[in-house]
Amino acid sequence: MKSTLLFTLAALLFYAAGCSKRDPNTLRIGMELTYPPFEMTNAQDEPDGISVRMSEALSEHLGRPIEIVSVGFDGIIAALRTGKIDLIISSMTKTEERAKSIAFSDPYVTNSLCTLVGKDSTMQSPDELKRPGIRIAVKGETTGEAYVEQNLPNAKMVRLDQASDCVLQVMQGKVDAFIYDQITIYLSWKAHPEATRAILTPIRSESWAIGLRQGEDPLLEQVNAFLKDFRAKKGFEALTDRYMAEEKKAFAEQGIPFIFD
């Protein structure tokens, strides 16, 4: 399986330089490799995580080689539309706004926005995010940013490039809350329990899907068939057991549906 996976982190520079020689059968899959345990690099600086393993399974299902292309999330839709990548498998939420410019597969994850606050914060409920003057950190170009813009007009939004920067702002007391997906919030709290607290009550449920260029219906049908087959074969269950066993157990103990349920 690994022989079909061409790890090329500098692929965008390769294409930007004007070199067009490549196997036309190869699917270039874009992902931002800074989002463990879904998209990341391992100790050997190779792509790793749930999305990488899922991409390998897609490669085997389609009988096509793949190439993992590292792309910043803020430029990943542009990379798809301009042909630098062929698919987005990067924990991307399917939204009406994004669906205006790209196509989406069937959903494969149900995730939710939730909140990270300081350990000594008095906040207990997402409803308290509506109070005037609250300072909220968000990662740019995410649904957390869109949620604050659309639903929290009284908030002072602090837009940052990395989720880790948002967590640091919470730890330093520079913001009152950080809004992001449940898994990141949970992992951030577990990494910094002395300074943070997770409010895992969902603010809003969302679905992740694979992004494609509009009009590529045959590929879309193939991707959807793969997702159906992968779920039926308990592929997602195996990946969560491998990468997220602790998180899966913790969510079950709190009565919160896990992302692949």
Sequence and secondary structure as in RCSB ss.txt:
>XXXX:A:sequence
MKSTLLFTLAALLFYAAGCSKRDPNTLRIGMELTYPPFEMTNAQDEPDGISVRMSEALSEHLGRPIEIVSVGFDG
IIAALRTGKIDLIISSMTKTEERAKSIAFSDPYVTNSLCTLVGKDSTMQSPDELKRPGIRIAVKGETTGEAYVEQ
NLPNAKMVRLDQASDCVLQVMQGKVDAFIYDQITIYLSWKAHPEATRAILTPIRSESWAIGLRQGEDPLLEQVNA
FLKDFRAKKGFEALTDRYMAEEKKAFAEQGIPFIFD
>XXXX:A:secstr
 GGGEEE TTHHHHHHTT   S TT EEEEE S BTTTBEE TTS EESHHHHHHHHHHHHHT  EEEEE  GGG
HHHHHHTTS SEE SS B  TTGGGTSEE    EEEEEEEEEETT    SGGGGGSTT EEEEETTSHHHHHHHH
H TTSEEEEES HHHHHHHHHTTSSSEEEEEHHHHHHHHHH TTTEEEEEEEEEEEEE  EE TT HHHHHHHHH
HHHHHHHTTHHHHHHHHH HHHHHHHHHTT   TT 
